[in-house]
């Protein structure tokens, strides 16, 4: 077991999960972060430019969520953003994170992999764990979970405050890199942006959305 900033022993993992297919063996994790909220910077740093399959664990209910991404740091940026947004979400995992708080979620990396096999491996782990938060049990549903124009505007606004005499440095280096990668990924995937989307990207989101950095 490789660790994030906090090591979790085998005995503790065994006590924490009681269902048949819950993650009881620490060898199932390549990396483990016990507190998603407190370990955000370390998560960004360790997952940067990596693709793979991840597992969220609700430490209160023991409920699970399996997902995969070809850019794990970018995906984590999305979770932090939408969990701290005031907007309601249709995603079960986001609603759970809002309800219980990120301090009550752990993150395990089941495996790093090549981009072209992410979905195959995600399906393998969904079939293994049968996670409650994966309402749709077919791998790939999380692919619809991408940054919106509004999200990108807000992330750009965060970066624009860097080195500004009024704000100073407002994010850590790993966080800045994660945000920058997310913005680049958005434009790479939307190189054929329509006029309507360009218009949305031109409008700054003025509402206050709390994003813990």
One Martini backbone bead per residue (centre of mass of N, CA, C, O) as a GRO file, in nm:
protein
  213
    1UNK     BB    1   0.091   0.039   0.027
    2UNK     BB    2   0.033   0.347  -0.064
    3UNK     BB    3   0.053   0.682   0.042
    4UNK     BB    4  -0.036   0.954   0.151
    5UNK     BB    5  -0.039   1.143   0.437
    6UNK     BB    6  -0.211   0.884   0.534
    7UNK     BB    7  -0.208   0.596   0.716
    8UNK     BB    8  -0.372   0.274   0.667
    9UNK     BB    9  -0.444   0.004   0.819
   10UNK     BB   10  -0.557  -0.312   0.793
   11UNK     BB   11  -0.727  -0.318   1.053
   12UNK     BB   12  -0.891  -0.061   0.993
   13UNK     BB   13  -1.017  -0.154   0.728
   14UNK     BB   14  -1.161  -0.406   0.844
   15UNK     BB   15  -1.345  -0.241   1.042
   16UNK     BB   16  -1.478  -0.034   0.823
   17UNK     BB   17  -1.577  -0.303   0.659
   18UNK     BB   18  -1.864  -0.540   0.599
   19UNK     BB   19  -1.905  -0.602   0.325
   20UNK     BB   20  -1.829  -0.832   0.092
   21UNK     BB   21  -1.697  -0.598  -0.132
   22UNK     BB   22  -1.518  -0.452   0.048
   23UNK     BB   23  -1.226  -0.271   0.123
   24UNK     BB   24  -0.995  -0.476   0.318
   25UNK     BB   25  -0.741  -0.458   0.127
   26UNK     BB   26  -0.465  -0.256   0.086
   27UNK     BB   27  -0.370  -0.382  -0.195
   28UNK     BB   28  -0.604  -0.239  -0.364
   29UNK     BB   29  -0.413   0.008  -0.318
   30UNK     BB   30  -0.196   0.248  -0.440
   31UNK     BB   31  -0.365   0.482  -0.307
   32UNK     BB   32  -0.428   0.669   0.009
   33UNK     BB   33  -0.695   0.893   0.133
   34UNK     BB   34  -0.855   0.962   0.422
   35UNK     BB   35  -0.889   1.291   0.359
   36UNK     BB   36  -1.021   1.477   0.112
   37UNK     BB   37  -1.000   1.762   0.232
   38UNK     BB   38  -0.705   1.772   0.368
   39UNK     BB   39  -0.569   1.621   0.087
   40UNK     BB   40  -0.583   1.791  -0.176
   41UNK     BB   41  -0.292   1.868  -0.254
   42UNK     BB   42  -0.188   1.575  -0.261
   43UNK     BB   43  -0.379   1.471  -0.473
   44UNK     BB   44  -0.290   1.655  -0.702
   45UNK     BB   45   0.008   1.570  -0.701
   46UNK     BB   46  -0.021   1.247  -0.731
   47UNK     BB   47  -0.236   1.266  -0.999
   48UNK     BB   48  -0.077   1.401  -1.202
   49UNK     BB   49  -0.098   1.283  -1.519
   50UNK     BB   50  -0.317   1.058  -1.451
   51UNK     BB   51  -0.459   0.737  -1.497
   52UNK     BB   52  -0.770   0.579  -1.360
   53UNK     BB   53  -0.895   0.412  -1.067
   54UNK     BB   54  -1.151   0.498  -0.828
   55UNK     BB   55  -1.239   0.532  -0.462
   56UNK     BB   56  -1.511   0.614  -0.270
   57UNK     BB   57  -1.546   0.661   0.096
   58UNK     BB   58  -1.784   0.636   0.338
   59UNK     BB   59  -1.714   0.655   0.681
   60UNK     BB   60  -2.015   0.627   0.788
   61UNK     BB   61  -2.166   0.412   0.568
   62UNK     BB   62  -1.965   0.256   0.351
   63UNK     BB   63  -2.005   0.380   0.091
   64UNK     BB   64  -1.962   0.364  -0.270
   65UNK     BB   65  -1.734   0.483  -0.545
   66UNK     BB   66  -1.679   0.435  -0.892
   67UNK     BB   67  -1.406   0.553  -1.101
   68UNK     BB   68  -1.279   0.721  -1.402
   69UNK     BB   69  -0.971   0.862  -1.560
   70UNK     BB   70  -0.748   1.036  -1.782
   71UNK     BB   71  -0.773   1.278  -1.547
   72UNK     BB   72  -0.759   1.286  -1.217
   73UNK     BB   73  -0.722   1.581  -1.134
   74UNK     BB   74  -0.956   1.698  -1.294
   75UNK     BB   75  -1.173   1.530  -1.152
   76UNK     BB   76  -1.119   1.643  -0.865
   77UNK     BB   77  -1.188   1.933  -0.926
   78UNK     BB   78  -1.487   1.872  -0.973
   79UNK     BB   79  -1.562   1.770  -0.694
   80UNK     BB   80  -1.489   2.024  -0.536
   81UNK     BB   81  -1.662   2.222  -0.685
   82UNK     BB   82  -1.954   2.085  -0.663
   83UNK     BB   83  -1.957   2.052  -0.354
   84UNK     BB   84  -1.915   2.383  -0.307
   85UNK     BB   85  -2.161   2.433  -0.450
   86UNK     BB   86  -2.496   2.567  -0.453
   87UNK     BB   87  -2.569   2.366  -0.650
   88UNK     BB   88  -2.748   2.126  -0.753
   89UNK     BB   89  -2.728   1.764  -0.790
   90UNK     BB   90  -2.759   1.453  -0.975
   91UNK     BB   91  -2.527   1.336  -0.828
   92UNK     BB   92  -2.493   1.114  -0.581
   93UNK     BB   93  -2.202   1.172  -0.479
   94UNK     BB   94  -2.240   1.478  -0.441
   95UNK     BB   95  -2.473   1.468  -0.241
   96UNK     BB   96  -2.311   1.312  -0.028
   97UNK     BB   97  -2.084   1.522   0.010
   98UNK     BB   98  -2.272   1.746   0.105
   99UNK     BB   99  -2.396   1.595   0.351
  100UNK     BB  100  -2.112   1.477   0.496
  101UNK     BB  101  -1.856   1.565   0.383
  102UNK     BB  102  -1.519   1.544   0.295
  103UNK     BB  103  -1.410   1.439   0.574
  104UNK     BB  104  -1.602   1.159   0.519
  105UNK     BB  105  -1.386   1.098   0.287
  106UNK     BB  106  -1.227   0.860   0.091
  107UNK     BB  107  -0.933   0.779  -0.122
  108UNK     BB  108  -0.889   0.530  -0.375
  109UNK     BB  109  -0.641   0.377  -0.574
  110UNK     BB  110  -0.664   0.098  -0.767
  111UNK     BB  111  -0.547   0.209  -1.058
  112UNK     BB  112  -0.323   0.251  -1.300
  113UNK     BB  113  -0.350   0.357  -1.654
  114UNK     BB  114  -0.437   0.346  -1.958
  115UNK     BB  115  -0.665   0.525  -2.130
  116UNK     BB  116  -0.794   0.275  -2.309
  117UNK     BB  117  -0.870   0.104  -2.012
  118UNK     BB  118  -1.050   0.246  -1.803
  119UNK     BB  119  -1.339   0.128  -1.851
  120UNK     BB  120  -1.274  -0.169  -1.811
  121UNK     BB  121  -1.172  -0.135  -1.515
  122UNK     BB  122  -1.417  -0.001  -1.397
  123UNK     BB  123  -1.611  -0.239  -1.447
  124UNK     BB  124  -1.464  -0.441  -1.272
  125UNK     BB  125  -1.509  -0.277  -0.999
  126UNK     BB  126  -1.813  -0.258  -1.010
  127UNK     BB  127  -1.863  -0.565  -1.007
  128UNK     BB  128  -1.718  -0.612  -0.736
  129UNK     BB  129  -1.865  -0.386  -0.540
  130UNK     BB  130  -2.139  -0.262  -0.594
  131UNK     BB  131  -2.192   0.045  -0.573
  132UNK     BB  132  -2.425   0.264  -0.450
  133UNK     BB  133  -2.342   0.538  -0.611
  134UNK     BB  134  -2.376   0.351  -0.868
  135UNK     BB  135  -2.659   0.359  -1.029
  136UNK     BB  136  -2.501   0.317  -1.288
  137UNK     BB  137  -2.337   0.002  -1.388
  138UNK     BB  138  -2.188   0.156  -1.626
  139UNK     BB  139  -1.920   0.230  -1.769
  140UNK     BB  140  -1.902   0.596  -1.844
  141UNK     BB  141  -2.100   0.787  -1.694
  142UNK     BB  142  -1.870   0.985  -1.586
  143UNK     BB  143  -1.810   1.125  -1.866
  144UNK     BB  144  -2.045   1.342  -1.821
  145UNK     BB  145  -1.837   1.463  -1.605
  146UNK     BB  146  -1.789   1.788  -1.685
  147UNK     BB  147  -1.690   2.077  -1.759
  148UNK     BB  148  -1.820   2.379  -1.760
  149UNK     BB  149  -1.825   2.699  -1.850
  150UNK     BB  150  -1.859   2.801  -1.562
  151UNK     BB  151  -1.622   2.654  -1.437
  152UNK     BB  152  -1.399   2.772  -1.615
  153UNK     BB  153  -1.440   3.063  -1.537
  154UNK     BB  154  -1.374   3.024  -1.238
  155UNK     BB  155  -1.088   2.909  -1.273
  156UNK     BB  156  -0.979   3.155  -1.425
  157UNK     BB  157  -1.028   3.353  -1.193
  158UNK     BB  158  -0.831   3.230  -0.998
  159UNK     BB  159  -0.573   3.265  -1.175
  160UNK     BB  160  -0.600   3.583  -1.211
  161UNK     BB  161  -0.518   3.634  -0.896
  162UNK     BB  162  -0.248   3.577  -0.949
  163UNK     BB  163  -0.018   3.825  -0.864
  164UNK     BB  164  -0.212   4.007  -0.731
  165UNK     BB  165  -0.191   4.270  -0.512
  166UNK     BB  166  -0.474   4.207  -0.369
  167UNK     BB  167  -0.429   3.877  -0.330
  168UNK     BB  168  -0.206   3.716  -0.419
  169UNK     BB  169  -0.155   3.401  -0.314
  170UNK     BB  170  -0.434   3.153  -0.342
  171UNK     BB  171  -0.254   2.903  -0.429
  172UNK     BB  172  -0.117   2.622  -0.485
  173UNK     BB  173   0.082   2.468  -0.703
  174UNK     BB  174  -0.090   2.207  -0.751
  175UNK     BB  175  -0.354   2.364  -0.798
  176UNK     BB  176  -0.270   2.531  -1.041
  177UNK     BB  177  -0.206   2.288  -1.221
  178UNK     BB  178  -0.485   2.157  -1.212
  179UNK     BB  179  -0.643   2.393  -1.331
  180UNK     BB  180  -0.482   2.423  -1.591
  181UNK     BB  181  -0.538   2.137  -1.698
  182UNK     BB  182  -0.847   2.165  -1.711
  183UNK     BB  183  -0.858   2.395  -1.915
  184UNK     BB  184  -0.702   2.256  -2.143
  185UNK     BB  185  -0.895   2.015  -2.170
  186UNK     BB  186  -1.145   2.170  -2.247
  187UNK     BB  187  -1.029   2.298  -2.513
  188UNK     BB  188  -0.948   2.029  -2.648
  189UNK     BB  189  -1.259   1.919  -2.642
  190UNK     BB  190  -1.352   2.236  -2.762
  191UNK     BB  191  -1.237   2.329  -3.057
  192UNK     BB  192  -1.558   2.344  -3.175
  193UNK     BB  193  -1.679   2.586  -3.063
  194UNK     BB  194  -1.951   2.747  -3.024
  195UNK     BB  195  -2.095   3.050  -3.000
  196UNK     BB  196  -2.253   2.988  -2.746
  197UNK     BB  197  -2.010   2.891  -2.577
  198UNK     BB  198  -1.838   3.141  -2.609
  199UNK     BB  199  -2.035   3.322  -2.463
  200UNK     BB  200  -2.018   3.177  -2.193
  201UNK     BB  201  -1.703   3.215  -2.162
  202UNK     BB  202  -1.733   3.540  -2.151
  203UNK     BB  203  -1.893   3.491  -1.887
  204UNK     BB  204  -1.888   3.574  -1.571
  205UNK     BB  205  -1.906   3.436  -1.258
  206UNK     BB  206  -2.049   3.627  -0.984
  207UNK     BB  207  -2.096   3.417  -0.800
  208UNK     BB  208  -2.050   3.279  -0.491
  209UNK     BB  209  -1.804   3.014  -0.481
  210UNK     BB  210  -1.691   2.777  -0.272
  211UNK     BB  211  -1.332   2.709  -0.284
  212UNK     BB  212  -1.116   2.503  -0.143
  213UNK     BB  213  -0.752   2.581  -0.104
   0.00000   0.00000   0.00000
